[in-house]
Amino acid sequence: MEAFSENPCSELPKRINKNIIKQVIKLLQVSCRPIILAGGGVRASKADNEFFQFIRETRIPVVTSLM
């Protein structure tokens, strides 16, 4: 994936890799102080609702970039 393509979201895989999701869950469970750095990609990918649901359920602190 090119870093500065015009539509980076179009290059993302269409299927979710369940193994990666399982790895992320394990890492979050054992982390002492997780934090989420959210950027403009959340809005660009139209994943606002899913993102907000995730942070409400996990209660992981969030910081945002200037995007």
URDA-V741560 format. One line per field, one symbol per residue. phi: phi as a letter, one per 30 degrees, with the letter a starting at -180 (. if undefined). A space follows every 10 residues. Layout:
phi: ???
This chain:
phi: .ddbddbddd cdddcddddd dddddddddc ddbdbccccd dddddhcedd dddddddchd dbbbddd
